[in-house]
Amino acid sequence: MSETNVARTASGTVVSNKMDKTITVLVERKVKHPIYGKYIKRSKKIHAHDPENQCQEGDQVTIEETRPISKTKAWKLSSVDRKATII
């Protein structure tokens, strides 16, 4: 029986696209406090590979884990869920 590994995915907002073929995605999650029970927000900035430079700041995207592409990149762009509104 052959097993296929399913890549981890994360959804977040693009906060920077200033690098070439790289975006910075802010991934937020809510975690329940172990003692008080209140839900608190935890966030992490992840560098992801964007080969066509198609993302802009404010876009909602889905990224998936992949092999290391560079020193800081181990995620790649999977899909753009919602484009940012231009004001």
C-alpha positions in Angstrom: 0.0 0.0 0.0 1.4 3.4 -1.0 0.7 6.3 1.2 0.7 9.9 -0.1 1.5 12.7 2.2 -1.1 15.5 2.3 0.6 18.9 2.6 -0.4 21.2 5.4 -2.4 24.3 4.3 -2.9 27.7 5.9 -5.0 30.7 5.0 -4.1 34.3 5.6 -3.7 37.8 4.3 -0.8 39.0 2.2 1.0 41.8 4.1 4.0 42.3 1.8 4.8 41.5 -1.8 8.0 43.7 -2.2 10.3 40.7 -2.8 10.6 39.0 -6.2 8.6 35.8 -6.3 7.9 35.9 -2.6 5.0 37.1 -0.5 4.6 37.4 3.3 1.4 36.0 4.6 0.0 36.8 8.0 -1.7 33.6 9.4 -4.0 34.2 12.4 -5.6 31.5 14.6 -7.6 31.6 17.8 -6.4 29.5 20.7 -8.2 28.9 24.0 -6.3 30.1 27.1 -5.5 27.0 29.2 -6.6 28.6 32.5 -9.0 31.4 31.8 -10.8 29.9 28.8 -10.8 33.1 26.8 -9.9 32.8 23.1 -6.8 34.8 22.2 -5.4 35.6 18.7 -2.1 34.1 17.7 -0.4 35.2 14.5 2.6 34.2 12.5 4.2 35.7 9.3 5.2 33.1 6.7 7.2 33.6 3.6 5.6 31.9 0.6 6.7 31.3 -3.0 4.7 33.2 -5.6 6.3 32.4 -9.0 4.1 34.7 -11.1 4.1 37.7 -8.7 0.3 37.6 -8.9 -0.6 38.6 -5.3 -1.0 42.1 -4.0 -1.2 43.4 -0.4 -4.5 42.6 1.2 -5.3 39.5 -0.8 -6.8 36.5 1.0 -4.7 33.5 0.0 -4.2 29.8 0.8 -0.7 28.5 1.0 0.6 24.9 1.3 3.8 23.5 2.8 6.5 22.3 0.4 10.2 21.5 0.4 12.5 24.3 1.4 12.9 26.7 -1.5 15.3 29.1 0.2 16.5 29.9 3.7 13.1 31.4 4.8 10.7 29.9 2.3 9.1 26.4 2.8 5.6 27.3 1.7 4.1 28.0 -1.8 1.0 29.8 -3.0 -1.9 27.4 -3.6 -4.7 29.7 -4.5 -5.9 33.3 -4.3 -9.2 33.2 -2.4 -10.2 36.9 -2.6 -8.5 39.8 -4.3 -8.0 43.1 -2.3 -10.3 45.9 -3.0 -8.5 48.9 -4.6 -9.4 52.2 -3.0 
